[in-house]
Amino acid sequence: MPADHARSREMPALAALGRTELGRAVTGIATVHASIADTVFGGLRAAWGPRVRPAQMMHDAISTSTYSAIVSSVDVVGDLAESLADHHGGVPSETKRGAVAIGILDGLIGDQLTAERSPLAPETAVRVDGAIVPITPDDLAGAFPGATGHLTVFLHGLMETEFAWELGGRPTYGARLADDLGSTEVMIRYNSGRHISDNGRDLAQLLADLVLSWPVPVTDLTLIGHSMGGLVIRSACHQAVAVDTYWPHLVRQTVCLGTPHLGAPLARGVHWATAALRLWPTSRPFGALLDRRSAGVRDLFHGTVTEEPWRDTDPEAFLQPAVDYPPLMKGARHLYVTATVTRRPDHPFGRIVGDGLVLTNSGGGRDRKRHLGFEVDDGFHIGGAHHFTLLNDDTVYGWMLPLLRPRRALPPGTG
């Protein structure tokens, strides 16, 4: 399907998906209702015998017809919404509000959407003002009229898009670096519901094409990722080095902001909760709902950046085997930032909660058993902050700025 046609189908796709998901939700509620009713009537039969059965038959008939009617109504409304959306058109993914909504959706079931070839599953691409920039010399020259040889490439996190870097309404890190270092901000959007290794492979190819087609010779690359974005960067570097691609030689720094290098406790909690909920009929529909979490979310159990660990692993197994982490790419400086919701990183609550989603040890790639290679002097910690503070923070920027200078600083606005 051509890209333009796919984007024009986003509104109908959203309507159709809403109808499908709402229908599944109603069916899940009906299943829970039936399970609870069976338990209640089972107890009544034990106490009152066969006299209860007519009441149960009437209850089951009424509840079944009610839920069937609701599902039918959802189908009718879905058909109407899809028809209206088809006529009105529009490209939600190119607007800030639409991109945020689709980004959340992709983080939840983006792998499923990719398998279905849904227009709601974005390709890994450079974006300017929400729109895809084709990687051709002419298109890049038009999108980046002040292109310089120092590129700062930004990768968002799970359920985010490039608009996340605008948190707080302040200029983005990339815009500030353009003023202070003369670098060029390049925003990437990817489908965060896919496997991290798949996104890493696509990012590696995108950077190869970008360097080749950039309007001026590229002298320096700085790769900056928030949360999952840092894992995608590590994956791309590892895969590009493995096939001896040129662009890794241009990377001077990588920066990981709140990245769960050793995994995220929330992902582990969801995994274990899913297994537990599947044990009982009443809670099984909720387990099935959680079980639909995307491949990207599953990869956060360990912070998996390569294909091998998930390719040969049962994703439903309660205990997931340990993974071997690839070494950090040589030739570049690897910076990282962690945060805790408490002012002091060693506060008991801060050690348990971290920044709300990522623990300090995971963000630094180091615990009692594992050390990925990040140097202590290349890290920075900010207290009294949460996970999303790191997307756009004055203190973080002040720490990064002197460390991101290329081999030769470029004056602002020069090529």
N, C-alpha and C positions, 0 to 999 in steps of 0.2 A: 504494500500500500504506500503511495507517495507520501512524503512527509507533510505537505500542505493539506492533502486530503485527510490524513490522520488527525491533524490538529483541528480541522473543521468538524471532526466527529467527536470532539471532547464533550460537548454539552449532551448529545444523545447518549454517549457512553456513561456519563455521570448519572443521568436519569435511569438508565437500564440497570446500572450497578446498585443504585439506591433501592430500586424495586426488588432486586434479587436479595440484597442484604436484609431488607425489612421483612421479606417473606421468610428468610431463614430464621430471623429473630422470633417471629410469630410461631414458627414451627418448634423452635427450641423452648419457648414458653409453654406451648401446648404439651410438650414432652415432660417438662417439669411438673406441670399441673396433673398430668395423668399419673405420674409416679407418686406424687403426694396423695392423690385420690385413692390409688390402689392401697397405699399404706393405711389410710384412714378406714376405708371400707373393709380391709382385711382385719383390722382390730374390731370393727363393729360385728363382722361375721363371727369372730371368735366369741363375742359376748352374746349375740342375738340369733346366730344361726342363719338358715336360708331366708328368713324374713327380710333380710337386708338386701338380697339380690335384686329385687325389682327397683328399689331406690337407686342402686348403683347403675343398673341398666339405663334408667331414665337420665341420671346424671351424665353418663358417658355419651348418650345420644345427643343431649343438649350441648355439652362441651365440644364434641366433635363437629357438630354442625356449625357452632359459633366460630370456632377457629377456621374451619373451611371457608366460611363466609368472609372472614377477615382477610385470609390469603387471597381469595378471589377479588376482593375490593382493592387490595394492594396491587394486583396485576392490572386492574382497570386503570387505577391512578397512574401506575408506572407507564402504561401504554400512552396515556394522555400526556404525561410529562415528557416522555421521549419524543412524541410527535411535535410538541411545542418547541422543545429544545432543538429539534432538527430544523425547524423553520426559522428560529431566531439566530442560530449559528453562534459565533463568538469563539474566542480562544481563552478560556479561563486560565490556562497555565501561563499566559503572558501577562496577567495582572497579578498584583501583589496578593490580594485576598484569595484569588483562585489558586495561585501557586501554593500558598500556605495550606489550603484545604487538600489539594492533590498531593502535596508533599507528605502530609500526615497519612493519607490513604496509601501512598506508595510504601511508607515505612511499615505499615501494618500488613499489606498483602501485595506488595509490589512484585514479588516473584511470581505470584499467580497471574497478575495482570500482564507481566512480560510473556508468560507461557501462552496466554490467550491472545497475544498481539494486540492488546488494548491500546488505544491512543492515549490512555491515562498513564501509561508506563513510559517515562521519559528516557530518551537516549542520553548517554554521557556527552555533554556538549558545553561549549562556551556560550554564555548568555550575556546579553547587554539589554538592560531595561526589560528583562523577562523574555526577550525573543532570542531564538537560536541564531548564532553567527556561524555560517558555513565556513569550514577551514579551507579557504582558498585565498590566494594573495589579494585579489580584488576585494573580497568581502571583509577580510581582516583589515585591510587598509581603510575601508570605509567606516568600519566600526571603531577602529582605534587610530584616529587621524594624528594623534601625538605619540605614536608608538615609540618606545625606547628599547634598548637592548637588554634591559633588566626587567624581567617579568616576575611579579608576585602573584602566584596562582593560589586561589582559595577554594577549599573543599568544605562544604557544610556537613552537618551531622545527621543522625537518624531523624526521619520525619521533618527535616528542614529543607529549605532551598537557599539559593544565594541571597534572597532577601533577608535571611536571618542576620546577616552581618550588619544590617542597618539598625540593630537594636538600640532603642533609646533616641532614635532620630538624629544621632550625631553622624558626622562623616565616618565612613568605614575605615578600617585599618588601611585598606588599599588606597583610598583617596588621600589619607594622610601621608602614606609612604610616597605617593606620587609627588606631593608637595615637598617633602623633606629629603627624599633621595632621588627623585626623578625616575622612579620605577613605574611600570605600567601594571595596573590592577587587571587581573583576568579572573572572572568568576565562572566556576564550573557548577553545573547542576547534574545530578545523577540520581538513579533510582535506588534509594537507600534500603529497599526491601529485598534486593538481590544479594547474593553472596558477596562478601567483601572482596574475595579473590576475583570474582567476575568483574566487579567494578574496578578493581585494581588493574586488571588486564586491559579494560577499555580505556582507563585513564592513561596507561602507558602508551597505548597506540595514539590517543588524542594528543599527548604531549609531543610524540615523535612527529606527527603531522603538523602540529602548531609551530614547532621550531623550524621545520622545513619551509612553511608558508608565511612566516611572520614578515611584516613589511620591511624590517631592518634586521641585520645579523644579531642573533641572540647571544649575549655574552654571559648572562647570569640568570639562574632560575632560583627563586625562593618559593617553597611549597608550604602553605599554611593550612592546617586542617583543624576543625573543631570536632571533638568527640569522635564519632565513627569516621569522620573525614581524615583524621590522623592515621587511622588504620588503613584506609584506602590508599593514602600516600605511601605508607610503608609497603603495602602489597604491590603498588605500581613500581616502586623503586626496585624491589626484589625481583619482580618478573622482567623488568627492562634490563637489569644487569645480567640476568640469566641468559638472555639472548643477545647480549652485547650491543644494545641500542645506544645511540649517540647521546641522547639528551641527559642521562645521568651524570655525564662529565661536566655539565653546565650547572648542576645543582650545588649551590654554596651552603644553603641552610634549609632544613625542614623545621617546622614549628608545630608542635602538637598541643592543642589547647583543651584540657580536660578530656584526654583520650584514654579509654579503658584498655591499656595495652595488655593487662593480665585478666581482662574480663570485667563485667559489671555485675554487682550483686543483684540488681533488679532482674536482669536476664536469667540469672540462676534461680531466683525466687519464683519467677513465672514458670520456668521449666519444672521445678519440683511441685508447684501448686497444680500444674496441669496433670501431672502423673497422679497426684492424690485425688483430684476431683473426678478422675475417670474410674475410681474404685467403686462408687456408689451410684445407683440408677438416678437418684434425685439430683445429684450434682454433675452427672455425666455430661449433660448439654453444655454446662459452663466449662467443663474440661475440653469439650470439642471446640468451643469458641476460642479458648486460649491456644488450643493446639493448632489453630490456623495462623499463628504468628509467623511472620515472614522468615526467610532464610537469613536475612540481614540481622534480625533480632536474635535468632539462634546462634549466629556467629559470635555474638557478644558474650556468650556463656564463658568462653575462654579468651576472647579477643583474637579470633582466628583470622589470619591474613593470607593463608595459602589454601589451595584446593585439597591437598592430601588428607588433612584431618577430618573434613566433613564428607569426603567422597566415600570413605570406607567405614563410616560410623552410623549406627542406628540413631536417628535424631530423637526417637521417643524413649531411648534408654534412660532410666532414672539417674544412673551414674554415668557421666560422660568421661571418657579417658582423657588423660593429660595430652597436651599437644607440644610439639617442638617448634619453638619460635625461630624464624630466620634471623640472622644477625642484621644489625643496622647497616645501611649502605656505607661503604667506605668513601672517603673523599669529600664528605659533607659534614657540617656541624649540625647536630640534632638537638634542638632546643625543645623544652617542654614547660608547660605551666599547669599547676594544680591549684585547687581551691578547697576551702572548708567553710561550712556555714558558720563555724565558730571563729573568733578572732585568732585563737591560738591553735595551730595545727595539731598539737599534742593533747588538746582537750579531749577527755574521754568521749564526749558526744561527737566531736568532730572526727575522731578516729573511726567511729562506727558509721557515721553518715557521709563523711567526705563532703563533696559539693552538692549532695542530694542525689546524685546518680553515679558518680565515680569516686572511688576511694583514692586517697593520696598515694599509697603504694602502687596501685594500678596505674595511676597517671604518670608516675615516674618510672614504670617498668621495672620495679625492683621490690622483692619481698625476701623472706628468709631463704627460699629455695631457688628463686629465679632472679636473674639480672640480665636484661636485654641489651645493656651496653650504654644506656644514657649516663652521661657524666653528671655528678652532683652539681658542679659549677655551671652546667648548662640548663639548670632548672630554676624556676621561680615559683614562689607560692604566694597566694593572696588570701588573707583571712577575712572572715565576715562577708563572703561572697558565695553565690550559687553557680551551678553549672553553666547557666546561660549568660551570666555576667561576663564570662570570658570571651564572648562574641564581640564585644565592643566596650573596652574599659580603658580609661586613661592611664591607670597605673600599669596595666599590662603593656600598653603601647609604649609608655616611657621606658620600660625595661627592654622591649624588643628593638626599638629604634637603633641604638648604637651597635647592636649585634647583627643587624641585617644589611650593613653596608657592603656593597659588592667590592670586588677587587679594586675597582676604580669607580668612585662615586660619579654618577651622571647628573649634570645640572638639570633642574626641572625644565621640561618641555623640549628637551633635545633628543635627537635620534642617533 
